[in-house]
Amino acid sequence: LIHAAHRPRSSPPTATTVGGFEEKILDGAGEAIVLCTGSRIIHHNRRFIELVGERSTHARAEGRLAHWLADSSERRRARTALSALCQGRVYRDVVRLRRRDGSIFTAEVSGRALDPHARPLRVVWVATDITERVAAADRLLHLAQHDSLTGLLNRGAFMVRAHEAVGSLNGQGGDATEGVVILFMDLDGFKDVNDLHGHHMGDTVLRLVAQRLGHVVRAGDTLARLGGDEFTILMRGKHSPQELQQFLDRLLQIFDTPFALPDTDGVQVTLGVSIGVAAHPPLPAQVDELLTRADHAMYEAKRGGKGSVHYAVPASA
């Protein structure tokens, strides 16, 4: 292909520039290979056709690489790629491409200009479908960050979000209107569910609780299950005392309705929740301390019975 592309300019490259022998070599490649003049496709191998789900004649008729890019953001990146190629650099990236049926897939691509100074620019692109690899990596990342029972974020992911939230306060110049609130929640009466109905039904109740909590949290809040029957919510931004109390009231209200146990002929269980609240300000902007103080406040709330909330206060208060 490279040999054919370097033929004299008096014989510009076309779809027939690549000979039969070269065609067989290209079609035997496991990667998609495309030869372009500028952004116009002038030749491609069989793997490219398989990749985009297109017939050969139609692929050439479409003409431009932009047709196969997933969206406008990918087309902007393509212009950046051409700029790099004009400087003689090899361009490598991961891009999203579109098949003929409209479905999107992920490809690892590399491009090299045959002559960076020639105009129009002639480029050889090589693409490998990595959709399954990316999906597998995403699945592993999801498993690493989420609780397998409820699908909520786990303790590790929650701590990362909390550190990010507290870290973002450092650039606010001490603006007291911005803050972080951690709510530590523990279910009241959950042990009875396990004792009376078994751990399998207890797991079902935890999933139902997670669903209800998920319907209450605001956009931008972080909801997580730390383990057992303990849940946390990270709130960031501006919260007046009235707004925080209204949110806590909504959390308590979702436990007013009993939880119906599936496949039990209408058996229902009633749970409560004890909530500990730790906020910066006034507490220090330190994640571990906020979480510990919220945990301790939750135990104080538990002593007050079901449906109780306790606020952590500075030690000097």
Salt bridges, closest charged atoms under 4 A:
GLU23 OE1 - HIS43 NE2 3.35
ASP27 OD2 - ARG46 NH2 3.59
GLU50 OE1 - ARG47 NH1 3.27
GLU54 OE1 - HIS58 ND1 3.71
GLU54 OE2 - ARG100 NH1 2.93
GLU62 OE1 - HIS67 ND1 3.59
GLU62 OE2 - ARG100 NH1 3.79
ASP71 OD2 - ARG96 NH2 2.51
GLU74 OE1 - ARG77 NH1 3.09
GLU74 OE2 - ARG96 NE 3.52
ASP93 OD2 - ARG77 NH2 2.48
GLU108 OE2 - ARG133 NH1 3.92
ASP129 OD2 - ARG99 NH2 3.57
ASP147 OD1 - ARG225 NH1 3.00
ASP186 OD2 - LYS302 NZ 2.77
ASP188 OD1 - LYS302 NZ 2.52
ASP195 OD2 - LYS191 NZ 2.74
ASP221 OD1 - ARG218 NH2 2.79
GLU289 OE2 - ARG293 NH1 3.75
GLU300 OE2 - ARG303 NH1 2.58
